[in-house]
Every structure is written in structure tokens, then in C-alpha cells.
């Protein structure tokens, strides 16, 4: 067996172990309060978006001269548009989750770091402004990618693959850099992610697959954060860096 194959196996093992640990983290007593807060905030944002889009569609239908003389056609159009809004909200879960993750990242990361590496040094919380900007940037990127994936729904055989691949990359990149940024500068965290691109993509793929599962996709922010904190800790241990790093100055 050659060296790349061993590396791939190692990455798969790291991701599976981290995923199992992250599932336990999300259900653990220290994170239950954050879990309910995260679910509440995510649902509130999605509900607000849904109501807003629905109201906009109804207003546009009322303003349409073509539909004014055909009330039944107008009703059908509104119903179909509402169904479209529901589908669209599914694709909005990743960017909404990104905003929620930016808000709760440090609280979740601190708990998971203590569980995953009790004897290791704690990470340095991101400044509030930096965390919010990172969340907004992640949300904007995720929104653009998922709108493109939504357009690809009309292309059989590509839509699901495009959705998973795009979000695997985004989740892998952003969640890992946010977790690593508690111990490193922004540039160092980005470079570490690049050095472990295959590993972070696999971990991001697990998170992206969770997004496709109704109900469970609402815990994406907590699970994604916990998963990447554990992946980052595994990279530290694998590279012999555990307990050596000094939190990055803020």
C-alpha cells in the first residue's frame, strides 16, 4: 500500500472519529442549552425569511395586471410560488447556519475543546467583531454557492452532487479556519487548512450531508463547529503540536 493511500485512510479515520465525538458533544449536557438556543435562532431566521418571501410573492401577484382578471390562476401561481419558497429555504439553511455558527462558535468550541483535549491549552476567543464578520462572509459565500446549486436543480445527475460538493468545500474551509483561528493567526489557520485540504473536505462533506436530512439539518451549526474543533485537535496531535501552540494574540 503506497503512502497516499495510508494518508487517505488516516483522514477517513480522523473524520469518522471526530464525527462520532461531535454527535456526542451536541447531545452532551454542557451543550444542550446552546443547542436549544441555536435551534431557536435558526428557526426564527428561516421563518422570517419564509414569511418575507411569501409576502413579497403575494404582493407581486396582486400587482400583476395579467393575473388580476384570473383569480384562480393567481391562486395557483401563489401556491406554486410558496412551494418554491419552501424548496428555496432548504437551500438557505447553510447560509443561515453560517450566521448562527458565527454567533455561537466560541461557546461551542470552548466546551468541545475541554471534552476533546482536557489537558490541552484553551483556545483564544475571536473578537466579537471578527467573529461576526467571519459569519457574514461565510453566509454570503454560502448563499451564492447554494443559489447556483438551486439553479442546477434542473440538471439531472448534477444537482445533488453540486450541492454536496459546494457545501463540503465551504463547510470544510470556514468551520476549520474558525476552529483553528482560536489558536493561530488568520493566515496560519488558512495555511493549515490548505495543507489538510482533503481532510477538511471530507469533514465538510459529513456536515453537508447532514444539511440534506430534514430536522437534523437544524443542528448543523453546533455539529459543524464541534466536528471541526475535533478535526483540528486531531491534526495537532497527528503533527505532534498538541500542547505546544500558544493562542494567537488578539
ABEGO torsion letter per residue (X at the ends): XBAAAAAAAAAAAAAAAAAAAAAAAAABAAAAAAAAAAAAAAAAAAAAAAAAAAAAAAAAAAABAAAAABAAAAAAAAAAAAAAAAAAAAAAAAAAAAAAAAAAAAAAAAAAAAAABAABBBBBBBBAAAAAAAAAAAAAAAAAAAAAAAAAAABBGAAAAAAAAAAAAAAAAAAAAAAAAAABBAAAAAAAAAAAAAAAAAAAAAAAAAAABBGAAAAAAAAAAAAAAAAAAAAAAAAGABGABBBBBX
